[in-house]
Amino acid sequence: MAKSEILAQSMIRLRMSGADAHYGGGLVDGARILALFGDVATELLIITDGDEGLFLRYDEVEFLAPVYEGDYIEAVGRITDAGKTSRKMEFEARKVIAARRDVADSAADVLSKPVTVVRATGVCVTPVDLQRKK
């Protein structure tokens, strides 16, 4: 299968809350973004296989920019290759709205160009006996 072919894709967007902040200054833990990728992967497996499947591994994760409470993050993923049970996936998280605590506690800016904050690749599996969509 050609690397550029997309078998399925998914996207979620949500606001990082104070509960997501793990470090000083409202910095969000990178693991929170990986949890979003897990949700995207689950949706992709349901779309393609009719089952949640299992996340086997991350092959690569790059943390590229900080995320703060109040930021809106768009997490996207796509299946780039599929075997009998395995599904190779690519993920990207982008900041689309940035909190502006320097202006006011409730201030935020829509970014004219989203900022990529995390990229990752990984593999998920859906056992054959659980695949309801062929």
C-alpha positions in Angstrom: 0.0 0.0 0.0 1.4 3.4 -0.9 2.5 5.5 2.1 0.5 8.5 0.9 -2.8 6.6 0.9 -5.1 7.2 3.8 -7.3 4.4 4.8 -9.3 6.3 7.5 -8.9 9.5 9.4 -10.4 11.1 12.5 -10.2 14.4 14.5 -11.2 15.6 17.9 -10.9 19.2 19.3 -11.1 20.2 22.9 -10.1 22.8 25.4 -7.4 21.9 27.9 -8.8 22.6 31.4 -7.2 23.4 34.7 -7.5 19.6 35.5 -5.2 18.9 32.5 -2.5 21.3 33.9 0.3 19.3 35.6 3.1 21.7 35.9 3.7 25.3 37.1 2.2 28.1 34.9 -0.6 25.9 33.8 1.6 23.7 31.6 -0.3 20.6 30.4 1.4 17.2 30.7 2.4 15.7 27.3 0.7 12.4 28.4 -2.6 14.3 28.1 -2.0 14.7 24.4 -1.1 11.0 24.0 -4.4 10.2 25.7 -6.2 12.2 22.9 -4.3 10.2 20.4 -5.6 7.1 22.1 -9.1 8.3 21.7 -8.5 9.1 18.0 -7.0 5.6 17.5 -10.1 4.0 19.1 -12.4 5.9 16.8 -10.4 4.9 13.8 -10.5 1.2 14.8 -14.3 1.4 15.3 -14.7 3.1 11.9 -12.6 0.5 10.1 -13.1 -2.7 12.2 -16.3 -2.2 14.3 -14.3 -2.7 17.4 -12.1 -0.6 19.7 -9.1 -2.8 19.3 -5.9 -2.3 21.3 -3.1 0.2 21.1 0.1 -1.9 20.7 2.9 0.7 20.7 4.1 4.2 19.8 7.0 4.1 17.4 7.9 7.7 17.7 6.7 10.7 19.7 7.9 14.3 19.2 6.9 17.1 21.6 7.3 20.2 19.6 5.6 23.1 21.5 4.1 23.7 25.0 0.4 23.4 25.7 -1.3 25.4 28.5 -4.6 25.2 30.3 -7.1 27.2 28.2 -5.6 26.2 24.9 -7.8 24.4 22.3 -6.1 21.4 20.8 -7.1 19.6 17.7 -5.9 16.0 17.6 -6.0 14.2 14.2 -5.0 10.7 13.2 -5.1 8.5 10.2 -4.5 4.9 9.3 -1.7 4.7 6.8 -1.3 1.0 6.4 -3.3 -2.1 7.5 -2.4 -5.7 7.8 -4.5 -8.7 8.9 -4.8 -7.3 12.5 -2.4 -4.3 12.7 -3.1 -0.8 11.7 -0.3 1.7 11.4 -1.3 5.2 12.4 0.0 8.8 12.3 -1.1 11.4 14.7 -0.7 15.2 15.0 -1.9 17.6 17.7 -2.2 21.3 16.9 -3.0 24.3 19.0 -5.8 26.2 17.3 -6.7 28.7 20.1 -4.1 29.9 22.6 -5.0 31.1 26.1 -3.8 34.7 26.8 -3.4 34.9 30.5 -1.0 37.8 30.0 -4.1 39.8 28.8 -6.8 38.5 31.2 -7.7 35.2 32.8 -10.5 34.7 30.2 -8.6 36.0 27.1 -7.7 33.8 24.1 -6.7 34.2 20.5 -7.7 32.1 17.5 -4.4 31.3 15.8 -4.3 32.2 12.1 -2.0 29.3 11.6 -2.3 26.3 14.0 0.8 25.4 15.9 1.8 21.7 15.8 2.5 20.6 19.4 2.9 16.8 19.1 3.5 14.3 16.3 3.5 10.6 16.8 3.3 7.3 14.9 2.1 4.0 16.3 0.5 0.6 15.7 -2.9 -0.6 16.9 -4.4 -4.1 16.6 -7.8 -5.6 16.2 -7.9 -9.3 16.6 -9.5 -11.0 13.6 -12.3 -12.6 15.6 -13.4 -9.0 16.7 -13.3 -7.4 13.3 -16.9 -6.9 12.2 -16.1 -4.8 9.1 -14.0 -6.4 6.4 
